[in-house]
Amino acid sequence: MAISQQKIKKLSFTLLKNLRDFEIEFKEVGLTGILGPNGCGKSTLLHALACVYQPNDGQGSINYKFSQFFTPTNHSPWSGSRFSMIHDFRDNAELKTGVTTIYTKQADRWAPKYSRRPKRYVSFIGIRSCVPAIELETQFSRITFNTTPLTDQQSLQLLGLGGRVMNRNYTSIQNYLSTKQKIYLGLSHAGKDYSSLNMGAGEQRIFQIIGEVIKCPNYGLVLIDEIDLLMHEGSLSRLLPVLNELSINKNLQIIFTTHNHSILDNSYVEYKHLQQTPPKTICHTNTNTEALFRLTGQQVKPYEIFAEDILARFLIKQVAHELGIAREVKIVEFGAAFNCFTSAAGAVLNQIPNLDNMLFVLDGDIYRTEEEKRTQINKVLTGNMGNVQDKRDLTLSKIKQFILPEGINPERYYRNTIVQIPNENLNPKQLELKQILIELENPPNDHLFITELADRIGLEEGEVLTLLADMIRITPIWNDLTIEVNDWLSEKIENQG
């Protein structure tokens, strides 16, 4: 039986270590980054992924077993652990999609048996790879090498890509064999030859990570724990596009954990933020780090409003200015619309002290009806918790939206409205922006809209956003557009008084 084209689509955890009632989906090809505070379950997730497959025939990957990562002790026997994987693969000519494999531990054994797990090449690059080779060396007397130049295609590719990430012009790559039959990777740079015993720890790990990905056959799975450890930010920023290129060319899934928030601007990486709440683990996709901090951190202002994007943030700020309480309102972006539901549910489950004064605002183009909102909330708040319906109702009450006509994206709606403003009602800057919007018949969605306007008018993005909010405020749509946010803040002011 020839198994190929394997892809993990989703893992669903009932319980595994600190992962509870938790679902996470993965890109079918490319990079997925897992973020979150210490203890949220990032490494546990990678360890589970390492064990869901057995090695594919003839490909030589390691047979990772649950006992390697979840070693039973008298404190942690792991009994009662349970999770499932939804995956696709090709069995000879037959493509099988949406297959579910369930993993459990009852008493002393994990199920299914290791020989019955699905097959796939898996490479796990753990924190142990960060230990410099010199610190693992047990020989302290002189080490003599025999040199074997590496000229095969994979080695030369490693040499070129490693140089790209390290920003170095390496001239050769070789293996060094010691008299005790140990093999060390060797490089040549700036006229000097040296082995991994003399490499910096970051350089050593870069070559190990790239080497594993190059070696990985098509449709393999590569797992990297703490990808940013020992790595300079510049090297890390150059490593990620290299890994992305390799993953696309070879149909790989590369999943890594990190604490480095500086890489969140890489749009080709799908980021998952894990958040622990008392009853369950929540997964946020490509959300704003500040938003997650606010869902667990200390209160900074009396009222906190979470919005989809930067334009929505400025519109809410305009409402707060009109009510005279802008200084009392903290506005944070949560990213894509579906993050509204995970963020609101996370606040409810964490019983945030300032929850009564928190609001989550949708742009109004999708998830418009109560039924659509409840459907999304039900995906986050499942029936495994006590008082789940009360939590769902409370979560729904925290979500409001801008009121838009059906079937139009916010940027187009705002553009179409602004171009109808009479010229005599606008100052010179606003007139210039209006003319640019007239020329921009099909505005792009989200932040690209603001970026393009800023480039065309020659202003900073903040100035463009202020102009847009001021102009939308004087149009006939303003009161209806912002009525739900306005009413919520007005009620807060009234109750406070």
N, C-alpha and C positions, 0 to 999 in steps of 0.2 A: 504494500500500500504506500504510494508516494504522496506525502503531504506537502503542500506548498502554499504560498500566498497568505500566510497567517496574519491576522490583524486582531488586536484587542480593541473592542468597542467600549466596554463598560465593566467596571467592577462594582459590586453591591455588597456591602459589609453589614451583616447582622451584628457581629462582634468579632474583633481581632485586636487584642491588646487594648489601645485606647481609641480605636476606630469603632464607632457605634452608629448603627442605623444610618449608614453613609453610602452615597453613590458618587462615582466619579467617571466621566467619559473622557476618551482620549482621541486625539487626532489619529486618523488611520495611517498617515504618512507624515513624518516631520518631527518637530521638537515640542515636547510638553514640559514646562517648568513647574515644579511643585514648591510653593512657598508657604510660610507660616512660622509662628513663634516656636521656640523650643518646646518639645513635648506635645505638639499638635498631631503627630502621627506621620510625618513625612517619610522617615526611614522605614517605619512599619509598612507603609504602602509599597515602597520599593522592594522590601524583603518579601512581601506577599507576591509581587509580580515576578520576582526571580524564581519562585517555586511553582508557578501554575503550569509550567511546561516540563516535559522531559526532552532530552536532546533528540534532535532530528537525526535520522539514520545517515551516517557517513559524514556529518558536518563537524563533529568533534567538539561541541560545546560542553560546558561543565554541567553535570547533573546536580543542580541545586535542590536541596531537600529542606523541608520545614524545620527539622531538628537543628539545622545549621544556623538558623536565625531565631527560632523560637524553641530554644533548648529547655526542656521541662525541668523545673526545680520544685522543691517542696513549697515554695511561695507561688510559683507560676506553672501549673501543669498544662495550661492552655486548653483544658477541657471546656467544651461549649463554644469554642471558636467556630465561626461559620461565615463564609462569604461565597459569592458566585461570580463567574466571568461570562460575559457575552462576547463571543468572538466569531470571526469568519475564517474560512480556509478553503483550499481546493484539495479534494481527495481524488487524485488522478484527474479525470476530465470533469468531475462533478464539483461545482461551486456550492459550498454550504455556508449559509448566512444565518446570523442570529442564533448560533448554537450556544446553549447554556451548560456550563460545567460547574458543579457545586463542590466546594471544599469544606470539610468539617473535621473536627477532632473530638471524638468521643473516647473516653478512657485513654488507652495508650497509643492509639493509632490514628493517623490522618487518613481521610478518604478523599478522593479515590486512591487506590494503590498507585505507587509511583509509576509502575509499568502501564497504567491505564490513563495517565494524564495525556492531554494533547501534546503533539510534538512540534518543537520549534527551536531554532538556535537562539540562545539567550546568553548575554554577557553582562555580568554585574561588576561594576567598578566601584569598590567601596572605599571607605576612609583609610583602610590599610595601605592603599596605593599611594597615600601621601607620605608615607615614611621614606625618607631618603635611603637609597641603596646602601650608602656607607654605614648607616645605623643598623642595618640588618647583617652586615658583613661580620663574620666570626673569625676570619683570618687577619692577624695583626702584623705578620711578617710580610716581606716583599711579595707582591703578586706579579707573576709573569704571565703575559698573554700571548696567544697565537691569534692572528688577525684573519678574519674571513670577510672580504668585501661583499656588500649586498648590492646586487645589480638587478634583481628581479623587479617587476613592475610595481608590486605593492610597496616594496622598500623605497623605491625612488619616489613614489607618490607620498609616502610618509615623510621623506626628506624635504620635499617641496612644500607640503602643507605645514609641517612643523616649522620650517623657516618662515612661512607666511605669518603664522601665529606669533612666533617669537621675534619677528622683525629682524631676522638674521639670514645671512647668505651662507648657509651650510654648503660645503663642497663635497662631502661624501658621508656615507653611512655604512657601518660595518658591525659585525659581531666580534666580541673578544672572548676567547675561550681560555679560562685559567687552567693551571696545571691540576686543579682539583675538579675539573670538568664543569665549572660554573660558567654560564654564558652571560655576558654583559653587553648591552647596547652601546655602540660607540658612534661618535660624531666627529666631524672635522669642521673647524670654524676659525677663520683668521689665522690660518697656518698652523693651528694646533689640533692634535688628536687627543680625545679624552673619552673615557668610559662613563657609564652611568654612576660609577662610584664618585666621580668628580662633578657630576651635574648638580645644578641647583634643584631643590625639591619641586619647584613649579615647572621647570623645564622637563624634568623627568615625568611629571604627571601629564603634561601636555602631550608628550610623545606616546605615553601609554594610552591615553584616551583616544587620540587620533588613530593609533595603531590598531586598537580594538575595533573601532568603527570601520576601518579599511578592511580588516580581516573578516568582519561579519558578512555572511552571505546575504543575498537578496531576501527581503521580507523578514530579517532578523529583528530581535528586540535588544536594545542596549540600555542599561540602567546605570546612572551615574549618581552616586550619593555625594552631596556637597560639592558641586562642580566648581565652585569659586574658591575652595580651600587652596591656600598657598599661591594663588594666581593673582598677578597684577591686573588691575582693571583694564588696562589696555590690551593685555593678552587675552583676557576673557572676552572682551568686545570683538576681538578678531577670531577667537575660537568658535563662537556660536555660528557665524555665517558659514564657516568651514563645515561644521557638523550638519548644518541645514542642507548645504549642497550635497554632501554625501548621502544624507537620509533621503533626499528627493531622488537622486540618481539610482539608489539601491532599494527604494521602497521600504526604508527602515522606520521603525518607531523608536525614537530616542527620548527617554523620560529621565529627567534629572531633578534633584532637589537643590535649593540654594537659599541663602539669606540675603543675597545681594540685590537690592532694589534698583540699582543703577541700570540694570539690563532690561527693565520693564518696557522700554520704548521699542524693543525689537518686535515688530508686528508679525514676523513669521513664526514666533514662538507663541504657543497658546499657554497662558499662565493660569494655574489653579492655586487659589489661596485656601488653605484649610483653617477652619475656625472651630474650636471646641466650645460647646455649650453644655450645661449640666446634663441634658438628656441625650444629646446626639452630636455628631460631627457634621459640619456644613462645609460644602465646597462652593467657593465663589470663582467665577471664570473671568479672567482679564479685568478684574476690578481695580479700583484705585487703592493704593496702600494706605493713604490717609483715611479713606472711608473705613477700612478695616480697623485701623487704630482707634478711630472714634467709636466703633462698636464695642470696644473693650477698654478704652482708656478713660481718663478723667474728664469730667465736664469742663468745658472752657467758656461757654456762653449759655444764657438761659434757654435759647431756642436753637435747635439743630435741624437743618433741612438737607436731605441728600437728593441730588439731582443727577440726571443721566450724563450731561456734558457741560462744557464751559459756557455755551450760550444759554442753556437753561439756568445755570448758576447766576448769570448776570440778569436774567429776567426776574428771577426770584429776589435778587438783591434790589432791583428796581421797585418791586412790590413792597419790600421792607422799608425802603426809603420813603415811599408815599405814606406809609403808616407811621413814620417817625421812629422806627425801632431797628434800623439797619445795624447800629452798633451792638445790638443784643442778639443778632442772628448769625450763626456759623453755618456756612453753606459748603458742602463737600460733594465732589462727584463720585458716583459709584460705577460709572462705565455703562456697559450695554444694558438694555432694558431688563433682561431676565435677571440681572444682578439685583434689581429692586426687591425681588421676592426673597432671595437668599439673605440679603442684607437686613430687610425688615424682620424676617423670621429669626435671624441670628440675634437681633436686638431683643426680640420678645423672649427667646429661649434663655438668653443670658440675663434676663431681668435687669436691664440697664437702669440705674437709678433715675436717669433723666428721660426715661421712655415716654412719659406723658408729653414731653415737650420735643419729641422727635417726629419728623415727617419725612416720607419718601415720595418723591414726585416723578412721575412718568412723563415723557414728552407728549404722549397722547396720540401717537400714530399707530401703536400696537397695544394689545392688552387693554382695550378701551372699555369693555363691559365688565360688570361684576363677575359674571360667569367665567370670562377669560382670566380674570385675576385669581379667582378661587381655584381654577384648574392649576395655575402655576404654583400657588401657595400649597395646594395639596401634594404637589411633587416634593416640596421641601419638608413639610410637616406631615409625616405619615401617621398611620393609625397605631403605631407601636407605643405611643406615649399617653400618659394619663391626661385627661382634660384636653385632648388634641383639638376638639372642635372649638373650645374656648380660645385656644392659642391661635387657631386659624382666623377666627372672627376678630381677635385683637390685631393680628397682623394685617388683615384687610383694612381695618379702621385707620392704620398708620399710612396707607397709600392713597395719594391723590394724583391728579394729572392736570396738564394743560388741556384746554378744550379746543380741539382742531376739527375741521371737517374730515369726514371719512375719506380714506384713499389718497392722502397727500402727505408727503414728508414735511417735517417742521421747517426745514430750510427753504423749500419751495414756497410754502405757505407764507412765511415771513417776507420773502423776496417779492412775491406777487402782491402782498399788501403794501409794502413800502413804496413800490414804484407808482402806486395810485395816490400818494400824498401830494397835494398841490405844492408847487415849487415855492410859492410865497410863504408857506409855513416852515420852510427849512432854512438853516444857516448855510454858509458856503461849504463847510466840510460835509454837512448832510446832503447838500445838493450833489457834491462830487460822488459821494457814496451811492446816492440814488442812481446817478448816470451809470456807474459801474454795474449796479444790479440790473439795470435795463439791458445792458450788454450781456450780462450773465444769465442767459435764458434757462439754463439747466444746471442749477447749483449742485455741487457734490454734497453728500451727506456729512454730518458730524463735523469734526475739527477741520477737515480739508476745506470746508466752506469758509471758515474764518481765515485760514492761512492764505487762501487765494485772494480774498478781499484785501487782507493786509498787504500782500505783495503788490496788488494792482494800485492801491491808493497810497502806498508808501508810508503807512503808519504802523505803530506797534499793535499787536493783537489786542491788548487791553483797550487801546483807544477805539479800535474798530468795534469791539464788543459793547463799549459804552455808547457809541453812536447808534448801533443797532437797537439796543434796549431803549434808548431815548426816542428813537423814531417809531418803534413799534408801540410805545406808550401813547403816542398821539394819534394812533389810527383807531378806527371804529371797532377793531377786534379786541382791543386791550382788555376791557372789563370782562368779556366772556372768556377770553383766553386764560386769564389768571384768577378766575372767580374762586376756584377751590382752594388755591394757596392763600388768596386774600381773606377768604372766610375763615380759614383755619387760624391764621395769624390774628385776625380781628377778634376771634373768640378768645384767644390766649390773652390779648390785651385787656379785654373786658373782664375776664376772670381774675386777672392780676389786679385790676383796679377794684 
